């Protein structure tokens, strides 16, 4: 059986892509920056321009081909805790692009099932998002992320937060992030440990700190496949009618 094709927008190093591939999708990534470590077919382009062209049957339609579902991870810098803290004060936070709304508008135009992912600080801009954390999947990282979906799914109960997570944040400098009550320290992880904890052994440090663990999108991909199957069944019933 051929795999349904999923378009991975703002794809980064490909953490999300690997999860969808494991779930059963053929994945094509799009990012405005070169992604030499991306593990699948990659198109270097502005993600939103590529979708506009795809909708219109233009150049990127022929480059990307037929698509049955879309995942989008708009840049999160506008929604981080730091940006939310400093927004409205005329600084860098006010210059960060807010792409969630424009991304959703385009995805709605495609008529395809989709997922929009972002950080917890973007909750007010996402529609009924599901929150996933590493503890739900037995990972050694916390990595909370929100996922807005155009299709129904059942959320996973959240277990307690782990006490000794692997820290994959900021610069790879091994700095101390905080000291626990017992005197032990949480420090920024090594690249080797970050790759192991995230489940993305091909990625560099920037790829690790910005990526989604593949297990998140493998779980989402299962639900997305159910939606595609339901849509196909409805089309068959209409054809029979």
N, C-alpha and C positions, 0 to 999 in steps of 0.2 A: 504494500500500500504506500502511496506517496504521502509525504508529510505535508500538512498545511503550512503555508508560509506566514511567518510573523515578521513584521517590520519593527526593528528595535531602534527607536529614536533617542538622540542624545546618548549614544550607546556606551561611551567610555571604553573601558578595557574588556567588557564582555561578561561581567558577573551575572547579570540578568539573562544574557543570551544563553549561557551554558545551562541554566536552569530550565529555560523553555525548550532547549534542544533535548535535554533529558526527558522532558515531559512528552516529547513527540513532535516538535515543530522543526521546520527548516527556517533558519533565522538569517535575516539580512540586516546589518547594522548601518546606521547613519550617524555621523558626527562631523561637526565643523572642523575638529582638530584631527590630525593624523593619529591613528590607533594601531601602531605596528604589532601589538600583541593580541589584537582582536582575533578570536579563534575561528570566526566564520567569515562569510563574504561581507565585505565592507565597502561602503560608499562614502567618500569624503564630500560632504555638502552641508549647508545650513539645513537643519532638520525640518524646520517649518517650510522653507522654500521647496524642499524635496517633496513634502506632502502636497503642497499647493500644485506643483507640477504633476505629481501622480494623479491627483483628482482631475486635473484638466487633460490628462492623457498626453502630457508634454514629455520633455527629454527624460526626466527621472522616472516616468512611467515605464519607459523602455529599458532603462538601466536596472530598475528594481524588479519589474515583472508583476505578476498577479500577487495579491496579498489577501489574506483571510482574517488577520487580526493584527493589532498594533499595541506595542508597549512604548511608553514615553516617560523619560526621567528628566524633565526640564531642570536646568541648573538650579541648585539649592541655595546658592549664596544669599539670595534675597530673603530667605526664610529661616536662616540659622538663628540660634538664640542671640548671638552677638548682633546680627543685623536688626532683629526685632527690638533689641535694647536701644540701638542708636538711630533707628529710623525716625525721620522727621526733624533731625537736627542739622541738616545741611551737609552731612559728611558722605563718606563712601557708601554707607548703607542705603542712602537715597538714590544712588546711581546704579544699584544692582537691578538687572532686568527681571520683571515679573512676567513669566511666560506660561504660567499654569492656565490662565483664562484663554489666551490665544491658542494654546495647544489644544485645549478641550474643544474650542469652537471648530478647529480644523478636523479633529477626530470625529466630531459629530457629523460633519459634512461627508465623511467617507462612508458612513452607514455600517462600519465594521465594529465588532466588539473590541474593546480596548481597556488598557490599564494605564493609569497615571500614577507615578511614584514620586514621593518627596519626603522631606524630613518632618519631624513632629511640629516644627514651627510653622508649617504650611497648613495646619489642620483647618483653619477658618476658610481657606480658599479651596479646599477639596470637598467633594460631595460624599458624605457618609463613608469616609475611608475606613478600611480595616488596618489595624496596627499589628505588625509582625515584629517579633524580637528573637534574638538568637536562642534564648532559653526554650522557646517553643519547639526547637528542632535539635536540641542537644548540643548546640555550638558553644564554644568558649568565648564568644563575644556577645555583647548586649545588642548593639546596632539596631535601635528602633527605627522603623520606617513605616510610612503610611501609604496605602494603596487604594486609590479610587478605581472602581471597576464599573463598566457599563452592563455587567451581568451579575446575577446573584451568586453568592457563596456563603458558606457557613464559617464563622470565625473560630479560631482555635482558642481554648481557654489559656490565659496567660499564667505561667508558673511564677514562683517568686524570682526576683532578680538575683543572679549569682553574685557571690561575694568576691570572686577573684577573676574578673573578666580579662581577656586580652585587649589591650588598648591600641586601637588602630586609628589614630587621630593626628592631625597636624603634620609637623615635620618629623622626619625619622632621625631623632636626636637622642632618644633614650631618656628624655627629661622626666622628672618626677611630676606626676599629675596631682596626686594627693597622698596624704599619709592617713592610714586607717587608725581606728581607735586602739588597735593592738600594737601600733608602732610600725607595722609593715607598710611598704610603699607600693603604689601602682605607678608604673613607668611605661612610657611609650614602647611598644613591642619592637622586636627586630623584624626585618622583612621576612625571614624564614618563618617565624612564629605567626606573623600576620597572614601570610599565604596559607599556612596550615589551618588557622582558626577560621578564615573566611571561606576556605575551600576553593581558592583560585591560584594554584601554584604557578601559573604562567605570568601573573601580573607583576608590575613594578610597584614601588611604594605608593605613588600617586594613584595608580589603578586600585590598589587595595583600600586606601582610605576613602575613595569615592564610590566604591562598588557596592552592589547588593550581593549578599551571599546567594549563590545559585540555588540553594535549597528553598529560599523564599519563592522564587519564580517557578521552580519545579512544582511546588504546591499550587501556586496560582495557575500554572499551565494546565494542571489536571482539570481545574474548574473551567478554564477557558475551552478546553477540548469538549467538555460536556455541553457548553453553550453552542459550540459549532455543530455538535451532533444534533442538538435540539433544533437548531435553525434548519439543518438539512432535513430532519424529519418533517418539520412544518412545510418546507418547500415541496416535499414529496406528497404530502396530503393535499396541498393546494393543486398540484399537478394532477393528482388522481380525481380531484373534484371537477 
